[in-house]
Amino acid sequence: MTVRVAPLAAQSNAMRACFVACLLLLISALSLAASDRPVRLAVFHTELGRDGPGLLLRDIRRGAEDVLRARDTILAAQPDVVVLLGFDHDLDMVALSAFQRLLADAGLDLPYRFSRLPNRGMATGLDLVGDGRTGTADDAQGYGSFAGASGMAILSRLAVMEQGFQDHSAFLWRDLPGALLPGLNGRPYPSEAVFEVQRLATTGIWSVPVLLPDGSTLTLLTWHAGPPVFGGPHQRNRRRNHDETLFWVHYLNGDLPFAPPPPPFALIGNSNIDPGEGDGMHAAMRRLLAHPALQDPTPRGRTPDGAIRTATAHFSPWAGLSAYQPYPARCRPWGHGQRPDLAPAARPPRAGLAGSGVALSLCRKRRAFHPLPG
C-alpha cells in the first residue's frame, strides 16, 4: 500500500506574513504490503474560523459560500485523512459533525472524526503581551477571542486510534531546550509569571495514530504554528514561531520528557515559515528539514509570475513553504508539484490576499522520482 500526500493553498500576506488563508497539503507516503491503492493524507487550512462560538455551525447549516468552497476543495483532493486547520472547535464536535455530513452528502465519506480544544482562545487571566490589558485575544494561550477559536480537527476514512493519542499542547514554552523567550533588561518579558503558564503551541501539538488497511499504524504529527510577525518590539511571535518549529527537532531527537514518535509517522501541519524567504527565523525550518529522521520532498510550485520553484504556497510577491510535510527518512519522493486548478476560489477580498495553488507529493519505497501530472 502507498500513503499519498499533497498540499492545497491560498495564502494571505500582511507585511509579508506567512499566514495561510486556505491550504490543502497531501504529503507523505509509505509503501505497504496490503494493496497498491494510495492512502492520501491532507492538511487543509480552511479559514472557516468565525467571530464567536456557534457561528460556524450556523454557517455550515446555511450552506455559506466559504463553507461550500472548503467542501469542494476537499472533494477535489479526495483524501483518506484530512487535517483541518482554522476550524472552530466545540465540546461535542457539532460543527465538525455537520461538516462531515456535508462531505458525505457530496460523496466523500470520512466516518471518523477527531478534535480537541485548541490553545487558541484559551483564557489565561494574564497580560501576555505587556500592553497593560488582560482578557484580549492576545492574552489567550494562542491568539483567539473565544475558547475553541480556529482549532484543528481530523476527518478520516481510516480509524483514528484515540487510545494512542498524545496531546503535547500544554507543553510550556520555557521548557523547550534553548527556548528563545522574549526578554527586556535580562528578564523575561512581560513577566516571569507569564512563562509559568505560557504554552509553546499556538494552536496545538498532536500525535495521532491512524489504523492503515493492512493493520499497521501511521502516526500523524500535527501542529499549526503562529505567524512570525506582529507580537510587539520584543519579537514575541517571531521567537515563538521559531520554537514551535524546533519542538519537532527536539521531539524526534528524544530531548523532551516524552518518547519520540514510533515510525512510520507523517509530520503534517502549518509551520507558517519558509526555510529561506519572508519573515521569520528561517534556520529553525532548515534545521527541521535537515533532520536525519525526515527527508525534504522539496515540492515544486508555480509563482504568480509563472516561474517554477520550490513552494507549497503563494505569498505576495513570492512563493514559499509554509504548510508542509517532510517524509519519514525511509521513503523516497515519487512525485510532487503545485496545482492551482485544485485551489478553491478566493473568499471576499482581505488585505494582502495573495493567490492559491495545490502542491502534490507522492512517496513509494524503491521508486524513483517522477513529477505528478498537471
Residue pairs with C-beta under 8 A, 6 or more apart in sequence:
1 30
1 31
1 32
1 33
1 34
1 35
1 36
1 37
1 38
1 39
1 212
1 213
1 214
2 29
2 30
2 31
2 32
2 36
2 37
2 38
2 39
2 362
2 363
2 364
3 28
3 29
3 30
3 32
3 38
3 39
3 40
3 41
3 212
3 218
3 264
3 266
3 363
4 26
4 28
4 29
4 38
4 39
4 40
4 41
4 361
4 362
4 363
5 25
5 26
5 27
5 28
5 29
5 40
5 41
5 42
5 266
5 268
5 325
5 361
5 362
5 363
6 24
6 25
6 26
6 27
6 40
6 42
6 77
6 336
6 358
6 359
6 360
6 361
6 362
6 372
7 23
7 24
7 25
7 26
7 27
7 42
7 43
7 299
7 312
7 313
7 323
7 324
7 325
7 338
7 358
7 359
7 360
7 361
8 22
8 23
8 24
8 25
8 26
8 42
8 44
8 73
8 77
8 342
8 343
8 344
8 357
8 358
8 359
9 20
9 22
9 23
9 24
9 25
9 45
9 312
9 313
9 314
9 322
9 323
9 338
9 343
9 356
9 357
9 358
9 359
10 21
10 22
10 23
10 314
10 343
10 344
10 346
10 353
10 354
10 355
10 356
10 357
11 18
11 19
11 20
11 21
11 22
11 23
11 313
11 314
11 315
11 322
11 354
11 355
11 356
12 19
12 20
12 21
12 350
12 351
12 352
12 353
12 354
13 19
13 315
13 316
13 352
13 353
13 354
14 229
14 351
14 352
15 229
15 279
16 229
16 278
16 279
16 315
16 316
17 227
17 228
17 229
17 230
17 278
17 279
17 352
18 227
18 228
18 229
18 272
18 273
18 274
18 278
18 279
18 280
18 313
18 315
18 320
18 322
19 227
19 272
20 45
20 47
20 85
20 86
20 270
20 272
20 313
20 322
20 323
21 45
21 47
21 347
21 350
21 353
21 354
22 44
22 45
22 46
22 47
22 70
22 73
22 343
22 344
22 346
22 347
22 356
23 43
23 44
23 45
23 85
23 270
23 312
23 313
23 322
23 323
24 42
24 43
24 44
24 45
24 73
24 74
24 77
24 82
24 342
24 358
25 42
25 43
25 44
25 268
25 312
25 323
25 324
25 325
25 359
26 40
26 41
26 42
26 43
26 77
26 79
26 360
26 361
27 41
27 266
27 268
27 297
27 299
27 324
27 325
27 327
27 336
27 359
27 361
28 41
28 266
28 268
28 325
28 327
28 328
28 331
28 361
28 363
29 38
29 39
29 327
29 331
29 334
29 361
29 362
29 363
29 364
30 218
30 264
30 328
30 330
30 331
30 363
30 365
31 331
31 363
31 364
31 365
31 366
31 367
32 212
32 213
32 214
32 216
33 214
34 212
34 213
34 214
35 213
35 214
37 213
38 362
39 80
39 81
39 158
39 212
39 213
39 218
40 77
40 78
40 79
40 80
40 81
41 79
41 80
41 81
41 82
41 83
41 220
41 266
41 268
41 325
42 74
42 77
42 79
42 81
42 82
42 83
43 82
43 83
43 84
43 85
43 222
43 268
43 269
43 270
43 323
43 325
44 70
44 73
44 74
44 77
44 82
44 83
44 84
44 85
45 85
45 86
45 224
45 270
45 323
46 70
46 84
46 85
46 86
46 87
47 66
47 86
47 347
48 56
48 59
48 66
48 67
48 70
48 86
48 87
48 88
49 56
49 86
49 87
49 88
49 149
49 150
50 56
50 59
50 88
51 145
52 145
52 146
53 88
53 90
53 146
53 147
53 148
54 90
55 88
56 87
56 88
56 95
57 90
57 94
57 95
57 98
59 66
59 67
60 67
60 95
60 98
60 99
60 102
61 98
66 347
67 99
67 102
69 344
69 345
69 347
70 99
70 344
71 99
71 102
71 103
71 106
72 106
72 344
73 342
73 343
73 344
74 82
74 103
74 108
75 103
75 106
75 107
75 108
76 342
77 342
77 358
78 108
79 110
80 110
80 156
80 157
80 158
81 110
81 154
81 155
81 156
81 157
81 158
81 210
81 220
82 110
82 154
82 155
82 156
83 152
83 153
83 154
83 220
83 222
83 268
83 269
84 96
84 99
84 152
84 153
84 154
84 155
85 150
85 152
85 203
85 224
85 269
85 270
85 323
86 150
86 224
87 95
87 96
87 99
87 115
87 150
87 151
87 152
87 153
88 95
88 148
88 149
88 150
88 151
89 95
89 96
89 115
89 116
89 117
89 118
89 148
89 149
89 151
89 152
89 153
90 96
90 148
93 113
93 115
93 153
96 113
96 115
96 153
96 155
97 113
99 155
100 110
100 111
100 113
100 155
103 109
103 110
103 155
104 110
109 157
110 155
110 156
110 157
111 156
111 157
112 154
112 155
112 156
112 157
112 158
112 159
112 160
113 153
113 154
113 155
113 156
113 160
114 153
114 154
114 156
114 160
114 162
114 165
114 208
115 151
115 152
115 153
115 154
116 151
116 152
116 167
116 169
116 204
116 206
117 147
117 148
117 151
118 142
118 144
118 148
118 149
118 150
118 151
118 152
118 169
118 203
118 204
119 140
119 141
119 142
119 169
119 199
119 201
119 202
119 203
119 204
120 140
120 141
120 142
120 143
120 144
120 148
120 149
120 150
120 151
120 202
120 203
121 137
121 140
121 142
121 144
121 145
121 146
121 147
121 148
121 149
121 150
122 140
122 141
122 142
122 144
122 147
123 135
123 139
123 140
123 147
124 139
124 140
124 141
124 197
124 198
125 134
125 135
125 139
126 134
126 139
126 191
126 193
126 194
126 197
127 133
127 134
127 139
127 190
127 191
127 194
128 138
128 139
128 140
128 190
128 194
128 198
129 138
129 139
129 190
129 231
129 232
129 236
130 189
130 190
130 232
130 234
131 138
131 232
133 139
137 143
137 144
137 145
140 149
141 198
141 199
141 201
142 199
142 201
142 202
142 203
142 226
143 202
143 226
144 150
150 203
151 203
151 204
152 203
152 204
152 206
152 222
152 224
154 160
154 208
154 220
154 222
156 210
158 210
158 211
158 212
158 213
158 218
159 210
159 211
160 208
160 209
160 210
160 211
161 208
161 209
161 210
161 211
161 217
164 209
164 217
164 219
165 206
165 207
165 208
165 209
166 206
166 207
166 258
167 204
167 205
167 206
167 207
168 201
168 205
168 206
168 207
168 247
168 251
168 258
169 199
169 201
169 203
169 204
169 205
169 206
170 199
171 199
171 200
171 201
171 205
171 247
171 256
172 195
172 196
172 197
172 198
172 199
172 200
173 179
173 181
173 195
173 198
173 199
173 200
173 240
173 243
174 181
174 195
174 196
174 198
175 200
175 257
176 200
176 243
176 246
176 247
176 250
176 256
177 250
177 255
178 246
179 200
179 243
180 239
180 242
180 243
181 188
181 195
181 239
182 188
182 189
182 231
182 232
182 234
182 235
182 236
182 239
183 189
183 234
184 190
184 234
188 194
188 195
189 234
189 236
200 240
200 243
200 244
200 247
201 223
201 244
201 247
202 224
202 225
202 226
202 240
202 244
203 223
203 224
203 225
203 226
204 222
204 223
204 224
205 222
205 223
205 244
205 247
206 220
206 221
206 222
206 223
207 219
207 220
207 221
207 222
207 261
207 265
208 219
208 220
208 222
209 217
209 218
209 219
209 220
210 217
210 218
210 219
210 220
211 217
212 218
216 264
217 262
218 264
218 265
218 266
219 261
219 262
219 264
219 265
219 266
220 265
220 266
220 268
221 248
221 251
221 261
221 265
221 266
221 267
221 268
221 269
222 268
222 269
223 244
223 247
223 248
223 269
223 270
223 271
224 269
224 270
224 272
225 240
225 241
225 244
225 245
225 269
225 270
225 271
225 272
225 273
226 237
226 240
226 241
226 244
226 272
227 237
227 241
227 272
227 279
228 237
228 238
228 241
228 242
228 272
228 273
228 279
228 280
228 281
229 237
229 238
229 279
229 280
230 237
231 237
231 238
231 240
238 279
238 280
238 281
239 281
241 271
241 272
241 273
241 280
241 281
241 284
242 273
242 280
242 281
242 283
242 284
243 284
244 271
245 271
245 273
245 284
245 285
245 288
246 284
246 287
246 288
247 256
248 267
248 288
248 291
249 284
249 287
249 288
249 291
250 256
251 258
251 260
251 261
252 260
252 261
252 291
252 293
252 294
253 260
254 260
263 293
263 328
263 330
264 328
264 330
265 328
266 325
266 327
266 328
267 294
267 324
267 325
267 326
268 325
269 323
269 324
269 325
270 322
270 323
270 324
271 285
271 288
271 321
271 322
271 323
271 324
272 280
272 322
273 279
273 280
273 281
273 282
273 284
273 285
273 321
273 322
274 280
274 282
274 285
274 315
274 320
274 321
274 322
275 282
275 285
275 286
275 289
275 321
276 282
276 286
276 320
277 315
277 318
277 320
278 315
278 318
278 320
285 321
288 294
288 326
289 296
289 326
290 296
291 326
292 329
293 328
293 329
294 326
294 327
294 328
294 329
295 326
295 327
295 328
295 329
295 331
295 332
295 333
296 326
297 325
297 326
297 327
297 333
297 336
297 361
297 363
298 310
298 333
298 336
299 310
299 311
299 312
299 321
299 336
299 337
299 338
299 359
299 360
299 361
300 308
300 309
300 310
300 311
300 336
300 337
300 338
300 359
300 371
301 308
301 309
301 310
301 311
301 312
301 313
301 314
301 319
301 337
301 338
301 357
301 359
302 308
302 311
302 319
302 338
302 340
302 357
303 309
303 311
303 314
303 318
303 319
304 314
304 316
304 317
304 319
304 354
304 355
309 319
310 321
311 319
311 320
311 321
311 338
311 357
311 359
312 320
312 321
312 322
312 323
312 324
312 338
312 359
313 319
313 320
313 321
313 322
313 323
313 357
313 359
314 354
314 355
314 356
314 357
315 322
315 354
316 352
316 354
316 355
319 338
319 357
325 361
327 333
327 361
327 363
330 365
331 363
331 364
331 365
332 363
332 364
332 365
332 366
332 367
332 368
332 369
333 361
333 362
333 363
333 369
334 362
334 363
334 364
334 367
334 368
334 369
334 370
335 360
335 361
335 362
335 369
335 370
335 371
335 372
336 359
336 360
336 361
336 362
336 371
336 372
337 359
337 360
337 371
337 372
337 374
338 357
338 358
338 359
338 360
339 357
339 358
339 359
339 360
339 372
339 374
340 356
340 357
340 358
341 358
341 374
342 358
343 356
343 357
343 358
344 356
346 353
346 356
347 353
360 372
360 374
361 372
362 372
